Amino acid sequence: MNTTIKILHIDSNHPILWGQLQEAGFTNHEDFTSSKAEIEAKIQEYQGIVIRSRFKIDQTFLDKATNLQFIARVGAGLESIDCEYALSKNIQLIAAPEGNRNAVAEHSLGMILSLFNNLNQADSEIKSGHWNREKNRGHELDGKTVGIIGYGNMGKSFAKKLRGFEVEVLCYDILENVGDENARQVSLQELQQKTDVLSLHIPWTPETNKMINTDFINAFAKPFWIINTSRGKNIVTADLVEAMKTKKVLGAGLDVLEYEKLSFETLFQDKETPEAFQYLLNAKNVILTPHIAGWTFESHERLAQVIVDKIKRLYF
């Protein structure tokens, strides 16, 4: 292999990524602290860049990256990259949705079961000295209809996890013919007519931005639970909260929030706590996690391995 392929790593990842690339003959450099402008000043020296979500790879960055052959994102989504512009410059885009799909599926299922059985609330009450059985009577998943929006890697993996339950699983996707033995593909209208539990597995795009709003929620025939392990900005939080107040939404498991920064490393863009978020913090029928659905010890390694394999495939 041509050993002049230099790769800049701007986020830390599992050590097998660095190690296996080095063994394959690539030259690795790391820079986890420089600003975007400082990285731009030297990016022309590199043929590859490995990122998670530290900053946006925009046109300014890509114009400076005159020798770049690939961008590898150690994660599922590519929304932090100007993909169209990168492709116009013949830069290959690599992502690893296969790497954390199982983790996301298990987390989604865990959120549903916890909401249905009041696990968080009951645990908190007992630790506060309260033994409330009737108040914490739960729901069973069997007999319910689960609607999945977005039937790619994550959606398919989640549907597979539901096979042990006696549930009807429906999926809606912008692509045709993606349904399989684990989920029947239907129109959005049919999904909204039948769903008891909605799980989102969609990327963040102009089409999905603020997709879950008041009109969308009101189109559901029945009150329903919602799980979001996709992207926070796919839901209008204030509209979700209004629907929870009227009991149109019975509960929510949110691993991602509208208020997250692009890097996913911090939550608030403003000092003030939005009123809708304050409601979520206090609500008993809400489970919040800090963007960790795909964040397991196993997926940490698997994501790195998928990226290594895909980079090597470009050159061997």
DODREN-976342 format. One record per residue: x, y, z of N, C-alpha, C in turn; chain; residue number from 1. Coordinates in steps of 0.2 Angstrom, whole numbers, m for minus. Example, Ala and Ser with C-alpha at 12.3 -4.5 7.8 and 13.67 -1.06 7.14 Angstrom:
BEGIN
PT  n.px  n.py  n.pz ca.px ca.py ca.pz  c.px  c.py  c.pz kette  nr
PT    66   m28    39    62   m22    39    66   m16    39     A   1
PT    64   m11    35    68    m5    36    64     0    39     A   2
//
This chain:
BEGIN
PT  n.px  n.py  n.pz ca.px ca.py ca.pz  c.px  c.py  c.pz kette  nr
PT     4    m6     0     0     0     0     4     6     0     A   1
PT     2    12    m3     5    18    m3     5    21     4     A   2
PT    11    21     8    12    23    15    11    30    16     A   3
PT    10    34    10     9    41    11     2    43    13     A   4
PT    m2    39    14    m9    40    16    m9    42    24     A   5
PT   m10    49    25   m10    52    32   m17    53    34     A   6
PT   m18    51    40   m25    51    43   m25    56    49     A   7
PT   m29    61    50   m29    65    55   m36    63    60     A   8
PT   m34    61    66   m40    59    71   m41    65    75     A   9
PT   m47    68    75   m49    74    79   m53    73    85     A  10
PT   m55    66    86   m59    64    92   m56    58    94     A  11
PT   m56    56   100   m53    50   103   m58    44   101     A  12
PT   m56    38   100   m60    33    99   m57    26   102     A  13
PT   m60    21   101   m57    14   103   m50    13   100     A  14
PT   m45    11   104   m38    11   102   m37     6    96     A  15
PT   m42     1    95   m41    m3    89   m41     0    83     A  16
PT   m45     6    82   m45    10    76   m38    12    74     A  17
PT   m35    16    79   m28    18    78   m23    12    76     A  18
PT   m23     7    80   m19     2    80   m19    m2    73     A  19
PT   m25    m4    71   m26    m8    65   m25    m3    59     A  20
PT   m26     3    59   m24     7    53   m17     8    53     A  21
PT   m13     8    58    m6     8    59    m3     2    56     A  22
PT    m6    m4    58    m3   m10    56    m4   m11    48     A  23
PT   m10    m8    46   m11    m8    38    m7    m4    34     A  24
PT    m3     1    37     2     5    34     0    12    33     A  25
PT    m5    14    36    m7    21    36    m3    25    42     A  26
PT    m3    32    41     1    36    45    m4    40    49     A  27
PT    m5    39    56   m10    42    60    m7    48    64     A  28
PT   m11    53    64    m9    59    68   m16    61    72     A  29
PT   m15    63    78   m21    65    82   m20    73    84     A  30
PT   m26    76    84   m27    83    87   m34    83    90     A  31
PT   m34    82    96   m41    82   100   m42    89   103     A  32
PT   m38    94   102   m39   100   106   m39   107   101     A  33
PT   m36   107    95   m36   113    91   m43   115    89     A  34
PT   m43   121    88   m50   124    85   m51   122    78     A  35
PT   m57   123    76   m58   121    69   m53   125    64     A  36
PT   m52   132    65   m48   136    61   m41   133    61     A  37
PT   m38   131    67   m32   128    67   m31   121    63     A  38
PT   m36   117    64   m36   111    60   m37   113    52     A  39
PT   m41   118    50   m41   120    43   m34   122    41     A  40
PT   m30   125    45   m24   127    43   m19   122    41     A  41
PT   m20   116    43   m16   110    41   m19   104    38     A  42
PT   m26   105    36   m29    99    34   m27    97    27     A  43
PT   m24   102    23   m21   100    16   m16    95    16     A  44
PT   m13    93    22    m8    88    23   m11    81    23     A  45
PT   m17    81    24   m20    74    25   m25    71    20     A  46
PT   m24    65    19   m29    61    14   m35    59    18     A  47
PT   m35    58    24   m41    56    28   m42    59    34     A  48
PT   m48    59    37   m49    62    43   m55    58    47     A  49
PT   m53    57    53   m58    53    57   m61    57    62     A  50
PT   m68    57    63   m71    62    67   m77    58    71     A  51
PT   m79    61    76   m86    59    79   m90    65    78     A  52
PT   m90    70    82   m95    76    81   m92    82    83     A  53
PT   m85    83    83   m83    89    87   m85    96    84     A  54
PT   m84    96    77   m87   102    74   m89   100    67     A  55
PT   m92   105    64   m95   104    57   m90   104    52     A  56
PT   m90    99    47   m86    99    41   m90   102    36     A  57
PT   m89   109    35   m93   113    30   m89   115    24     A  58
PT   m91   119    20   m88   121    14   m81   124    15     A  59
PT   m81   128    20   m75   132    21   m69   127    23     A  60
PT   m71   122    27   m66   116    29   m64   112    23     A  61
PT   m69   110    19   m68   106    13   m64   110     8     A  62
PT   m65   116     7   m60   120     2   m53   120     4     A  63
PT   m52   120    11   m45   119    13   m42   112    13     A  64
PT   m46   107    13   m44   100    13   m43    98     6     A  65
PT   m38   101     2   m37   100    m5   m34    93    m7     A  66
PT   m32    89    m2   m29    82    m3   m34    77     0     A  67
PT   m39    79     3   m43    74     7   m47    69     2     A  68
PT   m46    63     4   m49    57     0   m55    54     4     A  69
PT   m55    54    10   m61    52    14   m62    55    21     A  70
PT   m68    55    23   m70    57    30   m74    51    33     A  71
PT   m71    49    38   m74    44    42   m77    46    48     A  72
PT   m84    45    49   m87    47    55   m89    41    60     A  73
PT   m86    41    66   m87    35    70   m94    36    73     A  74
PT   m99    34    70  m106    35    72  m110    33    66     A  75
PT  m117    34    67  m122    33    62  m123    38    57     A  76
PT  m124    44    60  m127    50    56  m121    54    53     A  77
PT  m122    57    47  m117    62    44  m120    69    43     A  78
PT  m124    71    48  m127    78    48  m122    83    49     A  79
PT  m116    81    52  m111    86    54  m107    88    48     A  80
PT  m108    84    42  m104    85    36  m108    88    31     A  81
PT  m105    93    27  m109    95    21  m108    89    15     A  82
PT  m112    84    15  m111    78    11  m111    80     4     A  83
PT  m115    84     2  m116    85    m5  m109    88    m8     A  84
PT  m107    93    m4  m101    97    m6   m95    92    m6     A  85
PT   m95    88    m1   m89    83     0   m89    78    m6     A  86
PT   m95    76    m8   m95    71   m14   m93    75   m20     A  87
PT   m95    81   m21   m94    85   m27   m86    86   m28     A  88
PT   m82    85   m22   m75    85   m22   m72    78   m22     A  89
PT   m76    73   m24   m74    66   m24   m71    64   m17     A  90
PT   m74    66   m12   m72    64    m5   m77    58    m3     A  91
PT   m74    52    m1   m78    47     1   m81    48     8     A  92
PT   m87    47     9   m90    47    16   m91    40    19     A  93
PT   m89    40    25   m89    33    28   m93    34    35     A  94
PT   m98    30    36  m101    30    43  m101    23    45     A  95
PT  m104    22    52  m104    15    54  m110    14    58     A  96
PT  m116    14    55  m123    13    58  m123     6    60     A  97
PT  m119     1    57  m119    m6    59  m116    m7    66     A  98
PT  m112    m2    68  m108    m3    74  m112    m2    80     A  99
PT  m117     2    80  m121     3    86  m128     2    86     A 100
PT  m130    m1    80  m137    m3    80  m140    m7    85     A 101
PT  m136   m12    87  m139   m17    92  m140   m13    99     A 102
PT  m135    m9   101  m135    m5   107  m141     0   107     A 103
PT  m143     3   101  m148     7   101  m155     3   102     A 104
PT  m155    m2    98  m161    m7    99  m163    m9   106     A 105
PT  m157   m11   110  m158   m13   117  m160    m7   121     A 106
PT  m157    m2   120  m159     4   124  m166     6   123     A 107
PT  m169     6   116  m175     8   115  m180     3   118     A 108
PT  m179    m3   118  m183    m8   122  m183    m7   129     A 109
PT  m177    m6   132  m177    m4   139  m181     2   141     A 110
PT  m181     7   137  m185    13   139  m192    11   139     A 111
PT  m194     7   134  m202     6   134  m204     2   140     A 112
PT  m200    m4   141  m201    m8   147  m201    m4   154     A 113
PT  m196     1   154  m196     5   160  m202     9   161     A 114
PT  m204    13   155  m210    17   155  m216    13   157     A 115
PT  m217     7   154  m223     3   155  m224     1   162     A 116
PT  m218    m1   165  m218    m4   172  m216     1   177     A 117
PT  m216     8   176  m214    13   181  m208    12   185     A 118
PT  m203     9   181  m197     6   185  m194    12   188     A 119
PT  m193    18   185  m189    23   187  m193    26   193     A 120
PT  m199    27   192  m203    31   197  m204    26   203     A 121
PT  m205    20   203  m206    15   208  m199    15   212     A 122
PT  m194    15   209  m187    14   212  m186    21   216     A 123
PT  m187    26   213  m187    33   217  m191    33   223     A 124
PT  m197    31   222  m202    31   228  m200    27   234     A 125
PT  m198    21   232  m195    16   238  m189    19   241     A 126
PT  m185    22   237  m179    25   240  m181    32   244     A 127
PT  m186    34   243  m189    40   247  m193    38   253     A 128
PT  m194    31   254  m198    29   259  m205    27   258     A 129
PT  m207    27   251  m214    26   249  m215    19   246     A 130
PT  m220    15   248  m221     9   245  m228     9   242     A 131
PT  m228    11   236  m235    12   232  m236     7   227     A 132
PT  m240     2   228  m241    m3   223  m246    m1   218     A 133
PT  m252     1   220  m257     2   215  m256     8   211     A 134
PT  m252    13   213  m250    19   210  m245    17   204     A 135
PT  m242    11   205  m237     9   200  m239     3   196     A 136
PT  m245     2   196  m248    m4   192  m246    m2   184     A 137
PT  m243    m7   181  m240    m6   174  m244    m8   169     A 138
PT  m241    m8   163  m244   m10   156  m240   m15   153     A 139
PT  m243   m20   149  m239   m25   146  m239   m23   139     A 140
PT  m233   m25   136  m231   m23   129  m235   m28   124     A 141
PT  m236   m34   126  m240   m39   122  m247   m36   121     A 142
PT  m249   m37   114  m255   m35   112  m255   m28   109     A 143
PT  m250   m24   110  m249   m17   108  m247   m17   100     A 144
PT  m247   m12    97  m244   m10    91  m239    m5    91     A 145
PT  m233    m8    89  m227    m3    89  m226    m1    82     A 146
PT  m225     6    82  m224     9    75  m217    12    75     A 147
PT  m213    10    70  m206    12    69  m206    17    63     A 148
PT  m203    23    64  m202    28    59  m195    28    58     A 149
PT  m193    26    51  m186    25    50  m184    18    50     A 150
PT  m183    14    44  m182     7    45  m176     6    41     A 151
PT  m170     9    44  m164     7    42  m160     2    47     A 152
PT  m154     3    48  m150    m1    52  m153    m1    59     A 153
PT  m155     5    62  m157     5    69  m164     2    69     A 154
PT  m169     5    65  m176     2    65  m176    m5    64     A 155
PT  m172    m8    60  m173   m15    59  m170   m19    65     A 156
PT  m165   m17    68  m162   m20    74  m167   m20    79     A 157
PT  m171   m14    80  m176   m13    85  m182   m18    84     A 158
PT  m184   m19    78  m189   m23    76  m188   m30    78     A 159
PT  m181   m32    77  m179   m39    78  m179   m41    86     A 160
PT  m178   m35    90  m178   m36    97  m186   m38    99     A 161
PT  m190   m35    95  m197   m36    97  m200   m43    96     A 162
PT  m196   m47    93  m199   m54    91  m201   m58    96     A 163
PT  m198   m57   102  m200   m61   108  m207   m59   111     A 164
PT  m210   m53   109  m216   m51   111  m222   m52   106     A 165
PT  m228   m53   109  m234   m53   104  m236   m46   103     A 166
PT  m233   m43    98  m235   m36    96  m235   m36    89     A 167
PT  m239   m31    86  m239   m30    79  m234   m24    78     A 168
PT  m229   m25    73  m224   m20    72  m225   m18    65     A 169
PT  m226   m11    65  m227    m7    58  m221    m3    57     A 170
PT  m219    m2    51  m214     3    50  m215     7    44     A 171
PT  m213    14    44  m214    19    39  m207    21    37     A 172
PT  m206    22    31  m199    24    28  m200    28    22     A 173
PT  m196    32    20  m196    36    14  m194    31     8     A 174
PT  m190    26     9  m189    21     4  m194    16     4     A 175
PT  m195    13    m2  m200     8    m3  m197     1    m2     A 176
PT  m201    m4     0  m199   m11     0  m194   m12     5     A 177
PT  m194    m9    11  m189   m10    16  m192   m14    22     A 178
PT  m198   m16    22  m201   m20    27  m198   m27    26     A 179
PT  m199   m31    32  m196   m38    32  m200   m42    36     A 180
PT  m198   m48    38  m202   m52    42  m203   m50    49     A 181
PT  m199   m44    51  m200   m42    58  m205   m36    58     A 182
PT  m206   m32    53  m210   m27    53  m214   m26    46     A 183
PT  m220   m24    46  m224   m23    40  m224   m16    38     A 184
PT  m222   m14    32  m221    m7    30  m228    m5    28     A 185
PT  m230     1    31  m236     4    29  m236    12    28     A 186
PT  m241    15    26  m241    22    25  m241    25    32     A 187
PT  m239    32    32  m238    35    38  m245    36    41     A 188
PT  m250    36    37  m257    37    39  m259    31    43     A 189
PT  m258    25    40  m259    18    44  m256    18    50     A 190
PT  m249    20    50  m245    19    56  m248    24    62     A 191
PT  m251    30    60  m254    34    65  m260    32    67     A 192
PT  m264    28    63  m270    25    65  m270    20    70     A 193
PT  m264    16    70  m264     9    74  m259    10    80     A 194
PT  m254    14    80  m249    14    84  m250    15    92     A 195
PT  m248    11    96  m248    12   103  m241    15   106     A 196
PT  m236    13   103  m229    15   105  m225    17    98     A 197
PT  m223    23    98  m219    26    92  m212    26    94     A 198
PT  m208    23    90  m200    23    91  m197    27    85     A 199
PT  m193    32    86  m190    35    80  m183    33    79     A 200
PT  m182    31    73  m175    29    71  m173    33    64     A 201
PT  m174    39    64  m173    43    58  m167    48    59     A 202
PT  m163    49    53  m158    54    53  m161    61    54     A 203
PT  m156    66    55  m158    73    56  m157    76    49     A 204
PT  m162    78    45  m162    80    39  m167    86    38     A 205
PT  m167    90    33  m172    95    32  m179    92    32     A 206
PT  m180    86    30  m187    83    30  m189    81    37     A 207
PT  m184    79    41  m186    76    48  m185    82    53     A 208
PT  m182    87    52  m181    93    57  m188    95    59     A 209
PT  m189    95    66  m196    97    69  m202    93    66     A 210
PT  m200    87    64  m206    83    61  m211    81    66     A 211
PT  m209    80    72  m214    78    77  m217    84    81     A 212
PT  m222    87    78  m225    93    80  m232    92    82     A 213
PT  m236    97    84  m243    96    86  m247    93    81     A 214
PT  m247    95    75  m251    92    69  m249    85    68     A 215
PT  m243    83    69  m241    76    68  m243    72    74     A 216
PT  m243    74    80  m245    71    86  m253    70    85     A 217
PT  m256    75    84  m264    75    84  m266    70    78     A 218
PT  m262    68    73  m264    64    68  m265    57    70     A 219
PT  m262    55    76  m263    48    79  m270    47    82     A 220
PT  m272    41    80  m279    40    82  m280    38    90     A 221
PT  m274    36    93  m275    34   100  m269    37   104     A 222
PT  m270    38   110  m265    41   114  m259    36   114     A 223
PT  m253    38   114  m247    34   113  m241    36   117     A 224
PT  m236    31   117  m230    32   121  m225    34   115     A 225
PT  m220    38   116  m215    39   111  m208    38   114     A 226
PT  m203    35   110  m196    34   111  m192    37   106     A 227
PT  m187    41   108  m183    44   103  m176    43   104     A 228
PT  m173    39   100  m165    38   101  m162    40    95     A 229
PT  m165    44    91  m162    47    84  m159    53    85     A 230
PT  m162    59    84  m159    65    85  m165    70    88     A 231
PT  m162    74    93  m166    78    97  m171    83    93     A 232
PT  m168    86    87  m171    91    84  m177    88    79     A 233
PT  m178    82    79  m183    79    76  m190    80    79     A 234
PT  m190    82    86  m196    83    90  m196    90    92     A 235
PT  m202    93    91  m203   100    94  m205    99   102     A 236
PT  m200   100   106  m201    98   113  m207   102   116     A 237
PT  m208   108   115  m214   112   117  m220   108   115     A 238
PT  m221   106   109  m227   103   106  m228    96   110     A 239
PT  m222    92   111  m222    86   114  m225    87   121     A 240
PT  m223    92   125  m225    93   132  m232    95   132     A 241
PT  m235    99   127  m242   100   127  m246    94   126     A 242
PT  m244    89   122  m247    83   121  m247    79   127     A 243
PT  m242    79   131  m241    75   137  m246    78   142     A 244
PT  m247    85   142  m252    88   147  m259    86   146     A 245
PT  m261    85   139  m267    83   137  m268    75   137     A 246
PT  m263    72   139  m262    64   139  m263    61   132     A 247
PT  m262    65   127  m262    62   120  m255    58   119     A 248
PT  m250    60   123  m244    56   123  m243    54   131     A 249
PT  m243    47   132  m244    44   138  m237    44   142     A 250
PT  m232    44   138  m225    44   141  m220    45   136     A 251
PT  m214    47   138  m208    48   133  m202    45   136     A 252
PT  m198    42   132  m191    40   133  m187    44   128     A 253
PT  m183    48   130  m179    53   126  m172    52   128     A 254
PT  m168    49   123  m161    49   123  m158    55   120     A 255
PT  m161    59   116  m159    64   113  m163    70   114     A 256
PT  m161    76   114  m165    82   116  m163    88   111     A 257
PT  m169    91   109  m168    97   105  m163   102   106     A 258
PT  m161   102   113  m157   108   115  m149   106   115     A 259
PT  m148    99   113  m141    97   112  m137   101   107     A 260
PT  m130   102   109  m126   105   104  m124   100    99     A 261
PT  m122   102    93  m120    98    87  m115    92    89     A 262
PT  m111    94    94  m105    89    96  m108    84   101     A 263
PT  m114    85   103  m118    80   108  m114    79   114     A 264
PT  m109    83   116  m105    83   122  m108    87   127     A 265
PT  m112    92   125  m115    97   130  m122    98   129     A 266
PT  m126   100   134  m134   100   132  m136   107   130     A 267
PT  m135   112   134  m138   118   133  m134   123   128     A 268
PT  m138   126   124  m135   132   120  m136   138   123     A 269
PT  m141   139   128  m142   145   132  m141   143   139     A 270
PT  m140   149   143  m140   148   150  m147   146   153     A 271
PT  m152   148   150  m159   147   153  m161   140   152     A 272
PT  m165   137   157  m168   131   156  m175   132   152     A 273
PT  m176   129   146  m182   131   143  m188   128   147     A 274
PT  m194   131   147  m199   129   151  m201   122   149     A 275
PT  m201   120   143  m203   113   141  m198   108   144     A 276
PT  m192   110   144  m187   105   147  m188   104   154     A 277
PT  m190   110   157  m191   109   165  m197   105   166     A 278
PT  m202   105   162  m208   100   162  m205    93   162     A 279
PT  m201    91   157  m198    85   156  m194    82   162     A 280
PT  m191    87   165  m186    85   171  m191    83   177     A 281
PT  m197    86   177  m201    85   183  m206    79   182     A 282
PT  m207    77   176  m213    73   174  m211    65   176     A 283
PT  m215    62   179  m214    55   181  m214    50   176     A 284
PT  m218    52   170  m218    47   164  m214    49   159     A 285
PT  m208    52   161  m203    53   156  m196    50   158     A 286
PT  m192    47   154  m186    45   155  m181    48   151     A 287
PT  m176    51   153  m171    55   150  m164    52   150     A 288
PT  m160    51   145  m154    48   145  m149    53   141     A 289
PT  m143    53   142  m139    59   139  m135    56   132     A 290
PT  m139    55   127  m137    53   121  m132    47   121     A 291
PT  m135    41   125  m131    35   126  m134    29   123     A 292
PT  m139    29   119  m142    23   116  m137    19   113     A 293
PT  m133    22   109  m128    18   105  m121    18   108     A 294
PT  m121    19   115  m115    21   118  m113    15   123     A 295
PT  m112     9   121  m110     4   125  m103     2   124     A 296
PT  m100    m2   129   m93    m5   128   m92    m9   122     A 297
PT   m97   m13   120   m97   m17   114   m97   m12   108     A 298
PT  m102    m7   108  m102    m3   102   m96     1   101     A 299
PT   m93     3   106   m87     7   106   m82     4   102     A 300
PT   m81    m3   103   m76    m7    99   m79    m8    92     A 301
PT   m85   m10    92   m88   m12    85   m88    m6    80     A 302
PT   m90     0    83   m90     6    78   m83     7    75     A 303
PT   m77     6    80   m71     7    77   m69     2    72     A 304
PT   m71    m4    73   m69   m10    69   m73    m9    62     A 305
PT   m79    m6    62   m82    m5    56   m79     0    52     A 306
PT   m77     6    55   m73    11    52   m66     9    49     A 307
PT   m63     5    53   m56     2    50   m57    m2    44     A 308
PT   m62    m6    44   m64   m11    39   m65    m7    32     A 309
PT   m69    m2    33   m72     2    27   m66     7    25     A 310
PT   m62     9    29   m56    13    26   m51     8    22     A 311
PT   m50     3    25   m45    m2    22   m48    m4    15     A 312
PT   m55    m5    15   m58    m7     8   m57    m2     3     A 313
PT   m56     5     5   m55    10     0   m48     9    m4     A 314
PT   m43     6     0   m36     6    m3   m34    m1    m4     A 315
PT   m37    m6    m2   m35   m13    m3   m39   m17    m8     A 316
//
